[in-house]
Structures are given as C-alpha cells and as structure tokens.
Amino acid sequence: MVGASLALALQECARARGWRLRLIEAQPPRAGGWQPSYDARSTALSQGSRQLFERLGVWARLAERVEPIRQIHVSDRGHPGVARIDAAREGVPALGYVVENAWLGEVLLGALDTEVVEWLAPASATAARAVPGGYQLDLQTADGAQTLETELLVVADGGRSGLLESLGIHRQVSAYGQTAIIANISTSKAHAGVAFERFTDSGPLALLPLSGQRSALVWTQPRDQADEVMGLVDEDFLARLQDAFGFRLGALTRVGERHAYPLSLSEAQEQVRPHLVVLGNAAHSLHPIAGQGFNLSLRDTLALADCLSRETERQPGDLTVLQGYLQRQQLDQRLTVAFSDQLTRLFSNRQPLLTAGRNLGLLGLDILPPAKRLLARQAMGLHG
C-alpha cells in the first residue's frame, strides 16, 4: 500500500519529466478482482490520511467502501476511567475510517497510469547493491532471475525487510512481549461508528467498525499466552473476548479467521542513503493499538513525493534531496512513535499506582476539552 501510494503521488511528475516508475510486488491486487470477504484484513485511516488521499484523487472511489469512525471510546477494564472523543465535537466528518486492505489496493492500482508505472509481479527483490549512480537489484520473477538498475531505490517491503539486512541497515527493536491477535467479529448490537479502545489485564484491545455489523479486532496478549488463546475453539474464544471487552456491543456472535503477530517497536537506523529511501514498516513498525503505523507511513510517502517533485536542479537520488525529506519528517516521526509507544506501555502496565493515575487521566480527558482536543488531533494525524 505504501509503494503504490508513492507511485500514485509521483506519476504526474514522472510523466512530465520522463521518469519510469517500477513497482516490484510479490502479491499484487488485480484490477477488477476485489471481492467482499468476511475475513478481509483492514486498516484504520486517520482524518489526515483522508486529506492525503483526496490530494491523490482517489478518496471518492475509496469512500465507496469505508466505514467512518464517528466516536472513539477509551476505557480501562475494571476501573471507572472513560474518555470519549466525538467527531462532531472536533468539527470533522469522522475521526477516521476503516478500509479493507484489498479494497484500498484495488483503488490504488486502478488509479495508476500504466504508461509511466510498471508492475513487476509476481516478483521479489532478493538482493540490492550500490552501483555508480544508483542501485542494482537481483529479482526473482515468474520468468526466472533478472537484474534491474535504478537511480532511486525505495525499500518498502515491511517490518521484516530482507533488503535492509542485505544492505547492512540495522534496526533498533524493542519487543513489547506481546502478540496481536487479529480477526473480524460480529456483534448482536450495531457499532454505530464507534471504535473501542479497551485496556485489559492482558494488554490493549481494540474493536474498529466495519460494514455488515462487523468490527475489526486487535487483541494483544502476553506472548506466552497467545498460543493458548489462538488455540481456543470459536465458542471459547468469543467467551474469553466477551469477558475482556464487556457487552457494549451486545453479545459477540461470530469470529472469523484469526492471525497472530509478535509485537515490537522497530526503527531503521538509516532511512536515507544516496539513491536509497526506506519507507513504511521497513522504516518504522509500530504497535497497532493506536492505529498510527500506516498513517505515519502515508505522511512520509507524500512528503517524499513532494520533495522529489519540487526539486528541479538535483537528481531524485541526490543525498541532499533525500536528507531534506527526512529532516521534514523527523519531528512527525518522533512525535508519532513516542505517542504510540508510550500509550502502549502506559496501558499495558498493571502496577496499582500507574493504574490509578491512568484512570484519573482518562477521567480528566473527558472533562478537559483542550487536553482531549490535543489527543484527538494526534490520533487524527492533524497535529502538524
């Protein structure tokens, strides 16, 4: 999603300057191939990301199948502290939107101009090496091994990037000792556009609104308990989840396919080199509970596209150009990473003094509009 967003942001400039953009993708979406699925993975888009997709000209199409978040309800299991953030009070149509990843990929792919953007798929980059004026890639494709040279290589191959290792770019990793269990849940009550963030003894839990009276679940478990929870039959899994979440959405009636992911904060120690940029989860992989990861990556992506498009004297791979991009984004990255990390650590800690302080904080947020607005603007990606 990050690579396709960058290609879309750059294609007008590429057309004007004679650039050729290539997307190397192992499993690309197919134009016209989107089908509704109960088990579809989804992403929370902030209000700021909506504005960026409007700039790219795809929001109207994307909005056909997104679910708006009209309120965020934050609570701590077994304690009175509750905070509510409401879109109407913040003066926005929605605090965010939940979109199925397959639909987002379909929309991005459909908006690309194949005269300037070439898809190499299915294909994977197995190695990259610096050469004069750029990088050379070793590719594995359906037609066999190939090599490709490029003036600017953008590495956006996820939080377990194999290319970064081959390039000697190290990552600073701080494990949370948690595993995220991801699934879609059906409920007996309609969600009414409310996203729930609930903090439990086992870790943070989120239910985000989806179409069809479904909600997208992100449930963090201590790593040593995740396998046991994943192994529960559906009925027992729903009972365990019901006990942790409560009955704000009525009875939990169905759970779809479950996936488990170990969680850590991971940051690449280098994001730019001459002729090289690291983007997306390869650059910074965050805890999913605050919903900040893709939204930060999208802001990075549009900032990079702006820097490349506005530069008329230097080549796209010039280190000065790429450093200018990074300097522009460093404050946003630091604030967002710190917000996500500290929120996760605060609400994963069960020490009595911290629990009491945390609940006073939640109660305070609900009666102090200025503090709530600051939190809301950070969550919406509008803090800049």
N, C-alpha and C positions, 0 to 999 in steps of 0.2 A: 504493500500500500504506500510505503514511503517512496520507493523508487518510481512507481507510476505517478505519484503526485508531483515529484520533481520533474519528470519528463513532461507532464502536462504544463507545469509552470514555465518550462523553458522552451516549449515548442514554437511559440510565436517568434521569440528571439532567434531560435535556431533556424527557422525558415528565412528570416531576414538576413542572417549572417552566413548561411550556407553550412551550418553545423549539422552533423549527423548524430542522432541520439540512439543508443542501443540499450535495450533492457534485457538483461540475462536473468531468466526466471526458470526455476525448476518445475513449478506447477502453476502456470498462469491460468487466470479465469478465461473462459471462452465467451466471446461476444454472442449475445443471444442465448447463452447457456444457463442463465440464472434460474433456479427453481426454488420455491419456498421449501423450507425444511424445518421440522420441529427442533432439530438438534443443531441448527446453524450457530456457529460462533459469532460473537458480536463485539462491537467496540463502542465505548461512550465518547461521543464528540462534544467538546465544550462549545459554548456560545461563540467563543473566539474562533474555533475551527469552522463553525458555520460561516463566519465572515470571510475566512480564507477560501473556503470552497465557493462562496459567492464570487470572489475575485477570479477564481479559475473558471467560472461559468458553468459549474456542474451542480450547484445546490438545488435548483429547481427539479432536476431529474432525481437527484439523491433523495430529496424530501418526499418523493412519492412513497417511500418505504422506510421512513424513520419513525421512531416513537419519541415524542418530546418528553423531557423531564420537567415537570411543572413545579415540583417541590422536592427538596431533599430533607429527609427526616433522619436525624442522627441521635442515637441512644446508646446507653450502656446497660447491658443485661443485669438485672437485679438491683439497679440504682435509679434514683429519680431524675437524674440529669437528662434533659432532652433539648435539642436545638432543631429549629425548622428554618429552612431557607426557601423563600417563595419567589417564583419568577415575577409575579405581578408586582410584588413589593420592590423588586430590584429593577423594575421598568424594562424587562426583556420578555420576548415571547416565550422563551423557555430557558432554563438554566443549562440545558444541554440536550443531547439527542442520542438515542441508542440505535445503531445501524448494524445490520448483519454484514459480516465481513465479505461474504460472497457478493452481496448487492453493491457494496462500496467498490469492490474490484471490478464488477461489471460496468459500473458507471464510469470509473476512471479509464478503463480500457476502451470503452465506446467513444470517449472524448479525444483519444489520441489520433493525431494525424499520421497515417502510415507513410506519408511521403517524407517525413522528417524523423519519425520514430520507428525503429525496427525492433521487433520482438525476436529474441533468440530463445526459443523454448520448444520442448524441454531442454534445458542446458544448465550446467553448473560450472562455476569457476573453481578449478582445483588448486591453482597457484597464481600468484602475481609477482612480478619483479620489475624494479625500476629500470628503465632504459632511457637513453638520451631523448628528452622532450616528452616523456610520459611514462606509461606502463605497458608491459606486455602480459597478457593473460593466457593461461592454459585453460581451455574449455573442454568439457566432455559433453557431447551432443548426441542426438539420435543417429547422426551420421558418422560418429566417431570423434576422435580427438582433433581439436583445432587450436590455433593461436590467433590472438587478436591484439592489436595495439591501439592505445587510446591516449589522447592528450590529457584527459581528466578522468580519473577513476573514482567513482563514488561507491563506497562499500556500505551496503545497507542490507546485510544478509543475516540480521537477527542477533539475539543476545549470546548465541553460542558460535559466533562468527569464526569459521575456519580460515578465512582470508586474513584476518588480523593476526592470527598465530603465524601464518606463513610469512607475514610482513614484519614480524617481530614487534608488533604493537601490543603492549601488555595492558591488562585490565585490572583495576582495583576492585576487588569483590568483597562485599561484606554480607555474609549469609545471615538471614533472619531466623534460621532454624524452623522455618515454616514451609508448608506445602499448600498451594492453592488448588482447591477442587472446583472445577468449572462445570456447570451444567445448566440446562434450562428447566424451569419449574413452572407447573400450572397451579393456580390457586383458585379457591372457591369464590373469593371476592375479587373484583376488578381492582387493578392497581391505581387507576385514576391519575396516571402520570407521576406517581410518587416513587422516588428512588430511596431505598432504605439503606442506611449505613449503621450497622449494629456491632457493638464491641462486646465480645463474649470471653469466657474463661479460656477458650482455646485459641482465640485470635479474632481479628476483624472479619465481619460477614457483610456482604452487600447483595441486595436484590435490586436489579435495574429493570425498568419497564420495557417490555417487548409487546409486539402485536399479539392478538389472539389470546388475551388473558394469560400470557406467559411473562415470566421475569427471568432475567439472566442472573444466575447465582455465581458469586465469587466467595468461597468459604475457605478461610485459612485454618489449617490445623497444625499442631506441632508435628514436626517431621516424623517422630517416632509413633504417631497415632494415625497418620494419613492412610497407611495401607489398610489398617483395620476399618476405617470409615469407608474407604473406597470399596472394600470387600463386602459391605453390607448389602443384602438384597434390598430392592427398591422400597418395600414397605418399611423396613427398619431404618433405612437411610432417611426417608421422609419423617419418620417419628423423631429421629435424633435431631434433624434440622428444625422440625417444629418446636422442639423443646428449646433449642438455642435462639430461634427467631421470635417465637410467640405467634399470636393469632391476629396480627394487624391486617393480614391479607386472608383471614379465614383459614380454612384447612388447606394444607398443601396436598394436592391430589395426584400429581404426576411428576416424575423426574425423568429427564432424557439421558442421553449418553453422557457419561462422566469422563473428565480428563483431569489429570493431576500434574502440577508443575512445581518443582522446588523453587523457592523464592530467595532472591538476594538483590542487593543493590550493586549494580555492576557499571563501572565507568571506564571508558577507554582512556588511557593516559596520554594519548595523542589523538586529536581529531583532524588535524590537517598536517600535510607534508606537501612539498612541491608536487603538483599533479595528482593529489590524493585528498579526498574528504571521507570521513566516517560519519554516517548518519543513522538515525533510527535506534533500535535496540542495540545495535552494534556499538553505538556511541554512548548510550546511557539506558540501562534497563532498570525500571522502577517497580516497586511493589504495586500490584494492580488495584488495591483497595481504594486509592484516591482518584483513580481514573485519569492520571496525568501523563502517562507514558507516550501514547500516540499523539496526543495534543501538543506536547512539547516537541516531538519529532516533526510534526507538521509545521510548527512555527519555525523550527530550524530550516526545514526544507524551503519554505517560502523566502526566508531571509537569504539563504544561499542563492536561490534563483534571482532575487533582486540584485545581489552583489554581482553576479555573473552578467546579468542583463545590462546593468548600468555601466559596467566597465567597457570603455571603447578603445583604450590605448594598450592595455595589457592583455595577454592571452589568458584563457579560462584557468589554466593550470598554474599560473604565476602565484608563487607563495604569498606575495604581498596582497593579492586579491583574496586568497583563501584565509589569510590571517585577519583581514578586515571583516570577513564574515564571522569568524569565531569571536572576535572582540565585540561585535554587535550582539551576539547571542549569549555571551558568557554570564551576564547578570541574570537573564531569564533562566538559563540552565541552573545556576547556583540556587536561585530562589525556589524553583520548582522542585529540584532534587531535595533540597532541605525541607520544604513543605511536606513532600511525600514521605520522606524518611522519618522525620520527627513525628508526624501524625501516626505512622505505623508503629513506631517504638512506644509512643505515649499510650496508645490504646491497646498495645499487646502486653503491657506491664500490669501485673495484678498486685503490686505492693499496696498495702492499705492507704498510706499517705498519698501516693500518686493517684489512686482510685478516687479518694475524697476530693483532691484538688481538681482532677479531671472532671468530675461531676459538677463541682462549683463552676468550672469553666463553661460547661455545656449550659447550665442554668443561666450564667451570665451572658452568654451569647444570645440567648432567647430574649433577654430584656435590654440588651445594649445594641441598638441598631448600628452605630458606627463600627463596632467590632465585628458584627455579623456581616456588614457590607464588605469589609476587608477580606473576610474569609470567602464570601461569595464570589468576589471578583477574582480571587486567586483560583477558586475552583472552576470558574467560567473561562479562565485563560485571558482575562481582561485586565490583569494587574498592571500591564505596561501602559 
